[in-house]
Amino acid sequence: MAEYLSAKKAGALLPIGEGQMVQLESAPSTLTREAVKTEYQAAKKAGNLPQIGEHA
């Protein structure tokens, strides 16, 4: 936070939309839709899903 405030005070922050564009490549999924659903349900049942507003 201190770094951010210092950069803001110095005028060193880029305006919104002025940052460098980065092209991300997607990777094909190795799991089936059914496998993802199964993992989700298991995590939900075990109580391992983050609560809304909870940060990792």
GIWOLIN-V674474 format. One record per pair of residues at least 6 apart in sequence whose C-alpha atoms are under 8 Angstrom apart, sorted by sequence separation. I is the first residue (numbers start at 1). J is the second residue. D is the distance in whole Angstrom. If there is no record, write none. Layout:
i | j | d
I | J | D
I | J | D
This chain:
i | j | d
7 | 13 | 6
43 | 49 | 6
